[in-house]
Amino acid sequence: MAEFVLHEDPLSGNCYKIKLTAALLGLPLAIRQYDIRKGETRTPEFLANVNANGRIPVLQIDDADGTRFLPESNAACWYLAEGSALIPEDRFDRADMLRWMFFEQYNHEPNIATLRFWLAFVGEAHLTEQQRAQIPAKRIAGEDALTLMDEHLADREWFVGSSISLADIALYAYTHVAEAGCFRLRERTHVCAWLDRIAALPRYTPMMS
């Protein structure tokens, strides 16, 4: 049976996606923590042995085939969830789930997650001039993403099909902490109800655990 180690920073929503996926599936997951603000994923040891791209999360898989490392949060979530109810059986629903996971990485995370990190952990006073200049555009794009999500959830409980999928997990990670980036989360009533549904799931685990 495979054993899993998550190389992560506990402040990262991308890392949290994998922890939440494992928790909902009841899969044991060992943790190896790094502080990205201290450059701990840029050491020669990390680059040589974990991820040459110098980024986390990385899912370490130890099984009969040896030790392998799988970067990229959504790929790691898929690996853990394959064959489970978190990936729909219906062909269209699987593709639609991927659509929302791509949306999360291209439209949602670059704006909501980035402003959360800059404002809550770096501090606006410590940002570069270039970063400060990007804040208005990122705020507009992040608010647009949240609005689109709220409209989609107006007549459904989950993003795809009739139960939770990896689309919900991917979007939940940074959405539920979006207010740390000064996004107007509570104005989106459908999003807030969806967040509450996820937090009420059996085996749910909070982000910092």
Residue pairs with C-beta under 8 A, 6 or more apart in sequence:
1 63
2 61
2 62
2 63
3 28
3 30
3 61
3 62
3 63
4 22
4 27
4 28
4 29
4 30
4 59
4 60
4 61
4 62
4 80
5 29
5 30
5 31
5 32
5 59
5 60
5 62
6 15
6 18
6 19
6 22
6 29
6 30
6 31
6 32
6 57
6 58
6 59
6 60
6 76
7 32
7 34
7 50
7 51
7 56
7 57
7 58
7 59
7 60
7 69
8 15
8 18
8 19
8 31
8 32
8 33
8 34
8 56
8 57
9 15
9 33
9 34
9 35
9 36
9 41
9 56
10 16
10 33
10 207
10 208
11 117
11 121
12 36
12 56
12 57
13 109
13 113
13 116
13 173
13 174
13 177
13 207
14 56
14 57
14 73
14 109
14 113
14 173
15 56
15 57
15 73
16 173
16 207
17 57
17 73
17 74
17 76
17 77
17 169
17 170
17 172
17 173
18 29
18 57
18 59
18 73
18 76
18 77
18 80
19 29
19 31
19 205
19 207
19 209
20 169
20 172
20 173
20 204
20 205
21 76
21 77
21 80
21 81
21 86
21 166
21 169
22 28
22 29
22 80
23 29
23 203
23 204
23 205
24 86
24 164
24 169
24 201
24 203
24 204
25 80
25 81
25 84
25 86
25 203
26 203
27 80
32 60
34 40
34 41
34 46
34 56
36 56
37 121
40 46
41 50
41 51
41 54
41 55
41 56
42 54
46 54
47 54
50 58
50 60
50 69
51 58
51 69
51 71
53 71
55 71
56 71
57 71
57 73
57 76
58 69
58 70
58 71
58 76
59 69
59 70
59 71
59 76
59 79
59 80
60 67
60 68
60 69
60 70
61 67
61 68
61 69
61 70
61 79
70 76
70 79
73 170
74 101
74 104
74 105
74 166
74 170
77 166
77 169
77 170
78 87
78 166
81 87
81 166
85 163
86 164
86 165
86 166
86 169
87 94
87 97
87 165
87 166
88 94
88 97
88 160
88 161
88 165
90 161
93 160
93 161
93 165
96 160
96 167
97 159
97 160
97 165
97 166
97 167
99 167
100 159
100 160
100 167
100 170
100 171
101 166
101 167
101 170
103 145
103 171
104 167
104 170
104 171
104 174
105 170
107 141
107 144
107 145
108 142
108 145
108 149
108 171
108 174
108 175
109 174
110 138
110 141
111 138
111 139
111 141
111 142
111 145
112 142
112 145
112 146
112 174
112 175
112 178
112 181
112 183
113 174
113 181
114 138
114 181
115 135
115 138
115 139
115 142
115 181
115 182
115 183
116 174
116 177
116 178
116 180
116 181
117 181
118 124
118 127
118 131
118 135
118 181
119 180
119 181
119 182
120 180
120 181
124 132
124 135
139 182
139 183
142 178
142 181
142 183
143 183
143 184
146 175
146 178
146 183
146 184
146 185
146 188
146 191
147 188
149 171
149 175
149 188
149 190
149 191
150 188
150 189
150 190
150 191
151 190
152 159
153 159
153 190
153 191
153 193
153 194
154 190
157 194
157 197
158 164
158 165
158 167
158 168
158 194
158 197
159 165
159 167
159 168
159 171
160 167
160 168
164 198
164 201
168 194
168 198
169 198
172 195
172 198
173 207
175 185
175 191
175 195
176 195
176 198
176 199
176 207
177 207
178 185
179 185
179 186
185 191
185 192
186 192
198 204
199 206
